[in-house]
């Protein structure tokens, strides 16, 4: 009975979702909840330098982080910083690749979402950073409602990542995905736990609340948790490519979930 129950639960451990293509460029996106008062910001900047992602989605933007991110403007000149009214819980989007011609990045209400159309080798992709509040009795439910219009406005091809303060199987994450016409990437695994607890506990007993969404020509190949960088969240590195036909293959998301089940059956 226990084995049956376990096999029905969503798989949380890092895995490859779809095999990397031999004929397409593979891009990378780094998702980090910075932690507004992170005591070791240089560890984050070092991590960015070592992973060298094409685009970065950031949560808990504070005044300190606005200053620290200024040090990597040369490497990531295309950016938008969206402060939260209290100066702590904003979001940011940084890119090595230029914004698509004729487009401009923008912030959504109260710094909860940043969106930009980024030029990936001639293909414009809407990239978004999102940060939701905690569930009831906090404001998560109405905050998602406030973001309904910008989520629906995401282009036909888009990728979004962020701290949703909700698990991938939750009603909140399903609602976000539905509003944006997005699929949710199978979880990279637990990413958050109270920062006073050891990192190895977070990796096995934390909460999987940092999510990745996509649609259209985006194919996500992997989502991997990286080393601790001073936040109470683990960074997540996502690898993806773009299909030339611009369409999402039928049942692609179901295929990824089937691959998860196969990994679970083999103990991988």
PyMOL commands that set and color helices and strands:
alter all, ss='L'
color gray80, all
select helices_A, chain A and resi 2-8+41-51+63-72+109-111+140-146+148-152+171-180+199-205+252-266
alter helices_A, ss='H'
color red, helices_A
select strands_A, chain A and resi 15-16+27-33+55-61+78-82+90-95+106-107+113-120+123-131+158-163+183-184+210-215+218-225+236-242
alter strands_A, ss='S'
color yellow, strands_A
deselect
rebuild
show_as cartoon
